[in-house]
Amino acid sequence: MKINFIPALIAVAINSLIVYALFSVHDGGGKELLTIGGFLFLSTTLGASLAVSYEDSRTTTNTRVVSGIFFGIALASNTVFALFSFSEASYIITNGLLFLLFLLLTYSIQKAS
């Protein structure tokens, strides 16, 4: 596995702007949780989509597709949580399950090659 520095830096910058937008839109409590959780989830998925490559091109392609799909899911999930009032438990459970499913799928793809 190789991590390309410049695309990883660009992914972090993009996610910083997205999370700032989510922070600005949200009016209720839990802004810190939304900001930190959104940044971690979005940065991991977009970073894996843009900056990670493997020796096998099929593994790289599959990882990028799964990462892109989960980036879209993470963006939609965090947008819904930013627009509506939510409890901390519902945010942690929802995004925690999605994040762990993402990690399981990418691990399975890597081990299958």
N, CA, C and O atoms as a GROMACS GRO file, in nm:
protein
  452
    1MET      N    1   0.084  -0.117   0.000
    1MET     CA    2   0.000   0.000   0.000
    1MET      C    3   0.089   0.123   0.000
    1MET      O    4   0.186   0.132   0.075
    2LYS      N    5   0.054   0.219  -0.085
    2LYS     CA    6   0.128   0.343  -0.094
    2LYS      C    7   0.032   0.459  -0.076
    2LYS      O    8  -0.077   0.461  -0.135
    3ILE      N    9   0.072   0.555   0.005
    3ILE     CA   10  -0.010   0.675   0.026
    3ILE      C   11   0.060   0.791  -0.043
    3ILE      O   12   0.174   0.823  -0.012
    4ASN      N   13  -0.010   0.853  -0.136
    4ASN     CA   14   0.044   0.968  -0.209
    4ASN      C   15   0.016   1.095  -0.127
    4ASN      O   16  -0.099   1.123  -0.092
    5PHE      N   17   0.121   1.170  -0.098
    5PHE     CA   18   0.112   1.282  -0.004
    5PHE      C   19   0.026   1.397  -0.056
    5PHE      O   20  -0.061   1.445   0.017
    6ILE      N   21   0.046   1.441  -0.177
    6ILE     CA   22  -0.027   1.558  -0.229
    6ILE      C   23  -0.177   1.532  -0.239
    6ILE      O   24  -0.255   1.616  -0.193
    7PRO      N   25  -0.223   1.419  -0.297
    7PRO     CA   26  -0.367   1.393  -0.296
    7PRO      C   27  -0.425   1.378  -0.155
    7PRO      O   28  -0.539   1.416  -0.130
    8ALA      N   29  -0.346   1.324  -0.062
    8ALA     CA   30  -0.392   1.313   0.076
    8ALA      C   31  -0.411   1.451   0.138
    8ALA      O   32  -0.508   1.475   0.209
    9LEU      N   33  -0.318   1.540   0.110
    9LEU     CA   34  -0.328   1.677   0.161
    9LEU      C   35  -0.448   1.749   0.100
    9LEU      O   36  -0.517   1.824   0.170
   10ILE      N   37  -0.472   1.728  -0.028
   10ILE     CA   38  -0.588   1.788  -0.094
   10ILE      C   39  -0.718   1.732  -0.035
   10ILE      O   40  -0.813   1.807  -0.016
   11ALA      N   41  -0.722   1.602  -0.008
   11ALA     CA   42  -0.841   1.541   0.052
   11ALA      C   43  -0.869   1.601   0.190
   11ALA      O   44  -0.985   1.627   0.223
   12VAL      N   45  -0.766   1.623   0.270
   12VAL     CA   46  -0.784   1.683   0.402
   12VAL      C   47  -0.835   1.826   0.389
   12VAL      O   48  -0.921   1.868   0.466
   13ALA      N   49  -0.783   1.901   0.293
   13ALA     CA   50  -0.827   2.039   0.273
   13ALA      C   51  -0.973   2.043   0.228
   13ALA      O   52  -1.051   2.126   0.277
   14ILE      N   53  -1.012   1.956   0.136
   14ILE     CA   54  -1.151   1.950   0.090
   14ILE      C   55  -1.242   1.916   0.207
   14ILE      O   56  -1.347   1.977   0.225
   15ASN      N   57  -1.202   1.818   0.287
   15ASN     CA   58  -1.285   1.777   0.400
   15ASN      C   59  -1.293   1.885   0.507
   15ASN      O   60  -1.396   1.898   0.574
   16SER      N   61  -1.189   1.962   0.524
   16SER     CA   62  -1.193   2.073   0.618
   16SER      C   63  -1.299   2.174   0.578
   16SER      O   64  -1.372   2.225   0.662
   17LEU      N   65  -1.306   2.203   0.450
   17LEU     CA   66  -1.408   2.297   0.402
   17LEU      C   67  -1.549   2.240   0.414
   17LEU      O   68  -1.643   2.311   0.450
   18ILE      N   69  -1.564   2.112   0.384
   18ILE     CA   70  -1.695   2.048   0.397
   18ILE      C   71  -1.741   2.049   0.543
   18ILE      O   72  -1.856   2.081   0.572
   19VAL      N   73  -1.651   2.014   0.634
   19VAL     CA   74  -1.686   2.010   0.775
   19VAL      C   75  -1.716   2.149   0.828
   19VAL      O   76  -1.803   2.166   0.913
   20TYR      N   77  -1.645   2.249   0.780
   20TYR     CA   78  -1.675   2.386   0.820
   20TYR      C   79  -1.815   2.427   0.773
   20TYR      O   80  -1.888   2.495   0.845
   21ALA      N   81  -1.852   2.385   0.653
   21ALA     CA   82  -1.988   2.413   0.604
   21ALA      C   83  -2.092   2.343   0.691
   21ALA      O   84  -2.195   2.403   0.724
   22LEU      N   85  -2.067   2.218   0.728
   22LEU     CA   86  -2.160   2.146   0.815
   22LEU      C   87  -2.169   2.214   0.951
   22LEU      O   88  -2.278   2.225   1.008
   23PHE      N   89  -2.056   2.258   1.004
   23PHE     CA   90  -2.052   2.330   1.132
   23PHE      C   91  -2.134   2.458   1.124
   23PHE      O   92  -2.205   2.493   1.219
   24SER      N   93  -2.123   2.529   1.013
   24SER     CA   94  -2.193   2.656   0.997
   24SER      C   95  -2.343   2.638   0.984
   24SER      O   96  -2.420   2.722   1.030
   25VAL      N   97  -2.385   2.530   0.921
   25VAL     CA   98  -2.528   2.505   0.897
   25VAL      C   99  -2.598   2.458   1.023
   25VAL      O  100  -2.714   2.493   1.046
   26HIS      N  101  -2.530   2.380   1.105
   26HIS     CA  102  -2.593   2.319   1.223
   26HIS      C  103  -2.621   2.425   1.330
   26HIS      O  104  -2.533   2.503   1.365
   27ASP      N  105  -2.745   2.425   1.381
   27ASP     CA  106  -2.784   2.524   1.482
   27ASP      C  107  -2.792   2.466   1.623
   27ASP      O  108  -2.780   2.541   1.720
   28GLY      N  109  -2.810   2.337   1.636
   28GLY     CA  110  -2.830   2.276   1.767
   28GLY      C  111  -2.701   2.244   1.838
   28GLY      O  112  -2.593   2.288   1.800
   29GLY      N  113  -2.716   2.164   1.943
   29GLY     CA  114  -2.601   2.117   2.019
   29GLY      C  115  -2.528   2.007   1.943
   29GLY      O  116  -2.579   1.953   1.845
   30GLY      N  117  -2.413   1.975   1.990
   30GLY     CA  118  -2.336   1.868   1.929
   30GLY      C  119  -2.253   1.912   1.810
   30GLY      O  120  -2.216   1.830   1.727
   31LYS      N  121  -2.224   2.041   1.801
   31LYS     CA  122  -2.143   2.090   1.688
   31LYS      C  123  -2.004   2.030   1.689
   31LYS      O  124  -1.948   1.998   1.584
   32GLU      N  125  -1.947   2.014   1.809
   32GLU     CA  126  -1.812   1.959   1.819
   32GLU      C  127  -1.809   1.813   1.774
   32GLU      O  128  -1.717   1.771   1.704
   33LEU      N  129  -1.910   1.737   1.814
   33LEU     CA  130  -1.919   1.597   1.774
   33LEU      C  131  -1.936   1.586   1.623
   33LEU      O  132  -1.871   1.503   1.559
   34LEU      N  133  -2.022   1.668   1.567
   34LEU     CA  134  -2.043   1.670   1.422
   34LEU      C  135  -1.915   1.708   1.348
   34LEU      O  136  -1.883   1.649   1.245
   35THR      N  137  -1.842   1.804   1.400
   35THR     CA  138  -1.719   1.849   1.336
   35THR      C  139  -1.610   1.742   1.341
   35THR      O  140  -1.551   1.709   1.239
   36ILE      N  141  -1.585   1.689   1.458
   36ILE     CA  142  -1.477   1.591   1.472
   36ILE      C  143  -1.513   1.460   1.403
   36ILE      O  144  -1.432   1.404   1.328
   37GLY      N  145  -1.634   1.411   1.427
   37GLY     CA  146  -1.677   1.286   1.365
   37GLY      C  147  -1.684   1.296   1.214
   37GLY      O  148  -1.641   1.205   1.143
   38GLY      N  149  -1.738   1.406   1.165
   38GLY     CA  150  -1.745   1.427   1.020
   38GLY      C  151  -1.608   1.437   0.957
   38GLY      O  152  -1.584   1.381   0.850
   39PHE      N  153  -1.517   1.506   1.023
   39PHE     CA  154  -1.382   1.520   0.968
   39PHE      C  155  -1.312   1.385   0.960
   39PHE      O  156  -1.249   1.353   0.859
   40LEU      N  157  -1.322   1.306   1.065
   40LEU     CA  158  -1.255   1.175   1.065
   40LEU      C  159  -1.313   1.082   0.959
   40LEU      O  160  -1.238   1.019   0.884
   41PHE      N  161  -1.445   1.075   0.952
   41PHE     CA  162  -1.510   0.984   0.858
   41PHE      C  163  -1.486   1.030   0.714
   41PHE      O  164  -1.448   0.949   0.630
   42LEU      N  165  -1.509   1.157   0.686
   42LEU     CA  166  -1.492   1.208   0.550
   42LEU      C  167  -1.346   1.205   0.506
   42LEU      O  168  -1.317   1.171   0.391
   43SER      N  169  -1.255   1.239   0.594
   43SER     CA  170  -1.113   1.238   0.557
   43SER      C  171  -1.063   1.098   0.528
   43SER      O  172  -0.985   1.077   0.435
   44THR      N  173  -1.108   1.003   0.606
   44THR     CA  174  -1.064   0.865   0.584
   44THR      C  175  -1.116   0.812   0.450
   44THR      O  176  -1.040   0.752   0.374
   45THR      N  177  -1.243   0.836   0.422
   45THR     CA  178  -1.300   0.782   0.298
   45THR      C  179  -1.246   0.855   0.175
   45THR      O  180  -1.211   0.790   0.077
   46LEU      N  181  -1.241   0.988   0.178
   46LEU     CA  182  -1.190   1.060   0.062
   46LEU      C  183  -1.039   1.039   0.046
   46LEU      O  184  -0.989   1.030  -0.066
   47GLY      N  185  -0.967   1.029   0.156
   47GLY     CA  186  -0.824   1.002   0.149
   47GLY      C  187  -0.796   0.866   0.088
   47GLY      O  188  -0.704   0.852   0.007
   48ALA      N  189  -0.875   0.765   0.126
   48ALA     CA  190  -0.858   0.632   0.067
   48ALA      C  191  -0.898   0.632  -0.080
   48ALA      O  192  -0.843   0.556  -0.160
   49SER      N  193  -0.992   0.716  -0.115
   49SER     CA  194  -1.037   0.723  -0.254
   49SER      C  195  -0.936   0.792  -0.345
   49SER      O  196  -0.919   0.753  -0.460
   50LEU      N  197  -0.870   0.894  -0.294
   50LEU     CA  198  -0.779   0.973  -0.377
   50LEU      C  199  -0.631   0.938  -0.361
   50LEU      O  200  -0.555   0.943  -0.458
   51ALA      N  201  -0.589   0.902  -0.240
   51ALA     CA  202  -0.446   0.898  -0.211
   51ALA      C  203  -0.386   0.760  -0.191
   51ALA      O  204  -0.264   0.748  -0.180
   52VAL      N  205  -0.467   0.656  -0.185
   52VAL     CA  206  -0.414   0.523  -0.156
   52VAL      C  207  -0.407   0.442  -0.285
   52VAL      O  208  -0.501   0.442  -0.365
   53SER      N  209  -0.295   0.375  -0.304
   53SER     CA  210  -0.282   0.286  -0.419
   53SER      C  211  -0.210   0.158  -0.374
   53SER      O  212  -0.131   0.159  -0.280
   54TYR      N  213  -0.241   0.050  -0.443
   54TYR     CA  214  -0.182  -0.081  -0.415
   54TYR      C  215  -0.104  -0.127  -0.537
   54TYR      O  216  -0.116  -0.069  -0.645
   55GLU      N  217  -0.026  -0.231  -0.520
   55GLU     CA  218   0.051  -0.286  -0.632
   55GLU      C  219  -0.042  -0.343  -0.738
   55GLU      O  220  -0.016  -0.329  -0.857
   56ASP      N  221  -0.150  -0.407  -0.696
   56ASP     CA  222  -0.248  -0.463  -0.788
   56ASP      C  223  -0.349  -0.356  -0.825
   56ASP      O  224  -0.411  -0.297  -0.736
   57SER      N  225  -0.367  -0.330  -0.953
   57SER     CA  226  -0.457  -0.223  -0.996
   57SER      C  227  -0.603  -0.256  -0.966
   57SER      O  228  -0.683  -0.164  -0.945
   58ARG      N  229  -0.639  -0.383  -0.963
   58ARG     CA  230  -0.777  -0.420  -0.929
   58ARG      C  231  -0.808  -0.387  -0.784
   58ARG      O  232  -0.918  -0.340  -0.752
   59THR      N  233  -0.714  -0.411  -0.697
   59THR     CA  234  -0.732  -0.378  -0.555
   59THR      C  235  -0.746  -0.227  -0.538
   59THR      O  236  -0.829  -0.180  -0.460
   60THR      N  237  -0.664  -0.152  -0.608
   60THR     CA  238  -0.672  -0.007  -0.603
   60THR      C  239  -0.808   0.041  -0.652
   60THR      O  240  -0.869   0.126  -0.588
   61THR      N  241  -0.855  -0.012  -0.764
   61THR     CA  242  -0.983   0.028  -0.819
   61THR      C  243  -1.098  -0.006  -0.725
   61THR      O  244  -1.185   0.078  -0.700
   62ASN      N  245  -1.098  -0.128  -0.674
   62ASN     CA  246  -1.205  -0.168  -0.582
   62ASN      C  247  -1.206  -0.084  -0.454
   62ASN      O  248  -1.312  -0.046  -0.406
   63THR      N  249  -1.088  -0.055  -0.401
   63THR     CA  250  -1.079   0.028  -0.281
   63THR      C  251  -1.129   0.168  -0.309
   63THR      O  252  -1.198   0.227  -0.226
   64ARG      N  253  -1.094   0.223  -0.424
   64ARG     CA  254  -1.139   0.358  -0.458
   64ARG      C  255  -1.289   0.365  -0.479
   64ARG      O  256  -1.353   0.463  -0.440
   65VAL      N  257  -1.347   0.262  -0.539
   65VAL     CA  258  -1.492   0.259  -0.558
   65VAL      C  259  -1.564   0.250  -0.424
   65VAL      O  260  -1.658   0.326  -0.399
   66VAL      N  261  -1.520   0.159  -0.338
   66VAL     CA  262  -1.583   0.145  -0.206
   66VAL      C  263  -1.565   0.273  -0.125
   66VAL      O  264  -1.658   0.317  -0.056
   67SER      N  265  -1.448   0.333  -0.132
   67SER     CA  266  -1.422   0.457  -0.059
   67SER      C  267  -1.508   0.571  -0.111
   67SER      O  268  -1.559   0.651  -0.033
   68GLY      N  269  -1.524   0.579  -0.242
   68GLY     CA  270  -1.610   0.683  -0.300
   68GLY      C  271  -1.755   0.666  -0.260
   68GLY      O  272  -1.823   0.765  -0.231
   69ILE      N  273  -1.803   0.543  -0.259
   69ILE     CA  274  -1.941   0.517  -0.217
   69ILE      C  275  -1.960   0.556  -0.070
   69ILE      O  276  -2.058   0.621  -0.035
   70PHE      N  277  -1.867   0.516   0.014
   70PHE     CA  278  -1.879   0.550   0.155
   70PHE      C  279  -1.856   0.699   0.181
   70PHE      O  280  -1.909   0.752   0.278
   71PHE      N  281  -1.778   0.766   0.097
   71PHE     CA  282  -1.767   0.911   0.110
   71PHE      C  283  -1.903   0.976   0.084
   71PHE      O  284  -1.943   1.065   0.158
   72GLY      N  285  -1.973   0.931  -0.019
   72GLY     CA  286  -2.107   0.983  -0.047
   72GLY      C  287  -2.204   0.955   0.066
   72GLY      O  288  -2.284   1.041   0.104
   73ILE      N  289  -2.198   0.834   0.122
   73ILE     CA  290  -2.285   0.798   0.234
   73ILE      C  291  -2.251   0.884   0.356
   73ILE      O  292  -2.341   0.932   0.425
   74ALA      N  293  -2.122   0.902   0.383
   74ALA     CA  294  -2.079   0.983   0.497
   74ALA      C  295  -2.121   1.128   0.480
   74ALA      O  296  -2.164   1.193   0.575
   75LEU      N  297  -2.108   1.179   0.359
   75LEU     CA  298  -2.149   1.317   0.333
   75LEU      C  299  -2.299   1.334   0.352
   75LEU      O  300  -2.343   1.431   0.414
   76ALA      N  301  -2.378   1.239   0.300
   76ALA     CA  302  -2.523   1.245   0.316
   76ALA      C  303  -2.562   1.233   0.464
   76ALA      O  304  -2.647   1.307   0.512
   77SER      N  305  -2.500   1.140   0.535
   77SER     CA  306  -2.530   1.119   0.676
   77SER      C  307  -2.499   1.244   0.759
   77SER      O  308  -2.580   1.287   0.840
   78ASN      N  309  -2.381   1.300   0.738
   78ASN     CA  310  -2.343   1.418   0.814
   78ASN      C  311  -2.426   1.540   0.776
   78ASN      O  312  -2.450   1.626   0.860
   79THR      N  313  -2.468   1.548   0.651
   79THR     CA  314  -2.556   1.659   0.610
   79THR      C  315  -2.691   1.648   0.679
   79THR      O  316  -2.745   1.748   0.727
   80VAL      N  317  -2.746   1.528   0.685
   80VAL     CA  318  -2.873   1.508   0.755
   80VAL      C  319  -2.858   1.544   0.902
   80VAL      O  320  -2.945   1.610   0.959
   81PHE      N  321  -2.750   1.499   0.965
   81PHE     CA  322  -2.728   1.533   1.106
   81PHE      C  323  -2.706   1.683   1.125
   81PHE      O  324  -2.741   1.737   1.230
   82ALA      N  325  -2.648   1.752   1.027
   82ALA     CA  326  -2.626   1.896   1.038
   82ALA      C  327  -2.756   1.973   1.024
   82ALA      O  328  -2.772   2.079   1.084
   83LEU      N  329  -2.848   1.922   0.944
   83LEU     CA  330  -2.972   1.995   0.918
   83LEU      C  331  -3.077   1.973   1.025
   83LEU      O  332  -3.166   2.057   1.043
   84PHE      N  333  -3.069   1.862   1.097
   84PHE     CA  334  -3.171   1.830   1.196
   84PHE      C  335  -3.109   1.814   1.334
   84PHE      O  336  -2.989   1.789   1.347
   85SER      N  337  -3.191   1.829   1.435
   85SER     CA  338  -3.146   1.807   1.572
   85SER      C  339  -3.125   1.658   1.595
   85SER      O  340  -3.203   1.576   1.546
   86PHE      N  341  -3.021   1.622   1.668
   86PHE     CA  342  -2.989   1.481   1.688
   86PHE      C  343  -2.933   1.459   1.827
   86PHE      O  344  -2.882   1.551   1.891
   87SER      N  345  -2.942   1.335   1.871
   87SER     CA  346  -2.879   1.299   1.998
   87SER      C  347  -2.738   1.248   1.968
   87SER      O  348  -2.709   1.198   1.860
   88GLU      N  349  -2.651   1.262   2.066
   88GLU     CA  350  -2.513   1.217   2.048
   88GLU      C  351  -2.506   1.067   2.024
   88GLU      O  352  -2.425   1.019   1.944
   89ALA      N  353  -2.593   0.992   2.093
   89ALA     CA  354  -2.591   0.846   2.078
   89ALA      C  355  -2.629   0.806   1.936
   89ALA      O  356  -2.567   0.716   1.879
   90SER      N  357  -2.729   0.871   1.877
   90SER     CA  358  -2.769   0.834   1.741
   90SER      C  359  -2.659   0.867   1.640
   90SER      O  360  -2.639   0.792   1.545
   91TYR      N  361  -2.588   0.978   1.661
   91TYR     CA  362  -2.479   1.014   1.571
   91TYR      C  363  -2.364   0.913   1.581
   91TYR      O  364  -2.312   0.866   1.480
   92ILE      N  365  -2.326   0.881   1.703
   92ILE     CA  366  -2.213   0.790   1.724
   92ILE      C  367  -2.245   0.651   1.672
   92ILE      O  368  -2.161   0.587   1.607
   93ILE      N  369  -2.365   0.603   1.699
   93ILE     CA  370  -2.402   0.468   1.655
   93ILE      C  371  -2.411   0.462   1.502
   93ILE      O  372  -2.356   0.370   1.442
   94THR      N  373  -2.478   0.557   1.440
   94THR     CA  374  -2.495   0.556   1.295
   94THR      C  375  -2.362   0.567   1.222
   94THR      O  376  -2.329   0.482   1.139
   95ASN      N  377  -2.287   0.670   1.254
   95ASN     CA  378  -2.160   0.689   1.183
   95ASN      C  379  -2.055   0.588   1.225
   95ASN      O  380  -1.968   0.553   1.145
   96GLY      N  381  -2.061   0.540   1.349
   96GLY     CA  382  -1.968   0.437   1.393
   96GLY      C  383  -1.989   0.306   1.317
   96GLY      O  384  -1.892   0.243   1.275
   97LEU      N  385  -2.114   0.267   1.300
   97LEU     CA  386  -2.143   0.145   1.224
   97LEU      C  387  -2.101   0.160   1.078
   97LEU      O  388  -2.043   0.068   1.019
   98LEU      N  389  -2.131   0.275   1.019
   98LEU     CA  390  -2.092   0.297   0.880
   98LEU      C  391  -1.940   0.296   0.864
   98LEU      O  392  -1.888   0.237   0.769
   99PHE      N  393  -1.870   0.359   0.956
   99PHE     CA  394  -1.724   0.364   0.949
   99PHE      C  395  -1.662   0.225   0.965
   99PHE      O  396  -1.569   0.189   0.893
  100LEU      N  397  -1.715   0.147   1.059
  100LEU     CA  398  -1.663   0.012   1.078
  100LEU      C  399  -1.694  -0.077   0.959
  100LEU      O  400  -1.613  -0.163   0.924
  101LEU      N  401  -1.809  -0.060   0.898
  101LEU     CA  402  -1.841  -0.136   0.776
  101LEU      C  403  -1.745  -0.098   0.663
  101LEU      O  404  -1.701  -0.185   0.587
  102PHE      N  405  -1.714   0.030   0.651
  102PHE     CA  406  -1.616   0.076   0.552
  102PHE      C  407  -1.480   0.011   0.576
  102PHE      O  408  -1.417  -0.039   0.483
  103LEU      N  409  -1.434   0.011   0.701
  103LEU     CA  410  -1.305  -0.050   0.733
  103LEU      C  411  -1.305  -0.199   0.704
  103LEU      O  412  -1.207  -0.252   0.652
  104LEU      N  413  -1.415  -0.267   0.736
  104LEU     CA  414  -1.424  -0.411   0.709
  104LEU      C  415  -1.418  -0.441   0.560
  104LEU      O  416  -1.349  -0.534   0.518
  105LEU      N  417  -1.489  -0.363   0.480
  105LEU     CA  418  -1.489  -0.386   0.336
  105LEU      C  419  -1.353  -0.358   0.273
  105LEU      O  420  -1.305  -0.436   0.191
  106THR      N  421  -1.290  -0.248   0.312
  106THR     CA  422  -1.158  -0.218   0.255
  106THR      C  423  -1.054  -0.320   0.300
  106THR      O  424  -0.966  -0.356   0.222
  107TYR      N  425  -1.063  -0.366   0.424
  107TYR     CA  426  -0.972  -0.472   0.471
  107TYR      C  427  -0.995  -0.601   0.392
  107TYR      O  428  -0.900  -0.667   0.352
  108SER      N  429  -1.120  -0.635   0.371
  108SER     CA  430  -1.152  -0.757   0.294
  108SER      C  431  -1.101  -0.748   0.152
  108SER      O  432  -1.051  -0.847   0.098
  109ILE      N  433  -1.112  -0.632   0.090
  109ILE     CA  434  -1.061  -0.613  -0.047
  109ILE      C  435  -0.910  -0.630  -0.049
  109ILE      O  436  -0.855  -0.695  -0.138
  110GLN      N  437  -0.844  -0.571   0.048
  110GLN     CA  438  -0.697  -0.579   0.052
  110GLN      C  439  -0.652  -0.723   0.075
  110GLN      O  440  -0.556  -0.767   0.012
  111LYS      N  441  -0.716  -0.795   0.162
  111LYS     CA  442  -0.675  -0.933   0.193
  111LYS      C  443  -0.711  -1.030   0.081
  111LYS      O  444  -0.648  -1.135   0.069
  112ALA      N  445  -0.810  -0.998  -0.002
  112ALA     CA  446  -0.851  -1.088  -0.110
  112ALA      C  447  -0.750  -1.090  -0.224
  112ALA      O  448  -0.746  -1.186  -0.301
  113SER      N  449  -0.669  -0.987  -0.234
  113SER     CA  450  -0.574  -0.983  -0.346
  113SER      C  451  -0.447  -1.058  -0.318
  113SER      O  452  -0.358  -1.064  -0.403
   0.00000   0.00000   0.00000
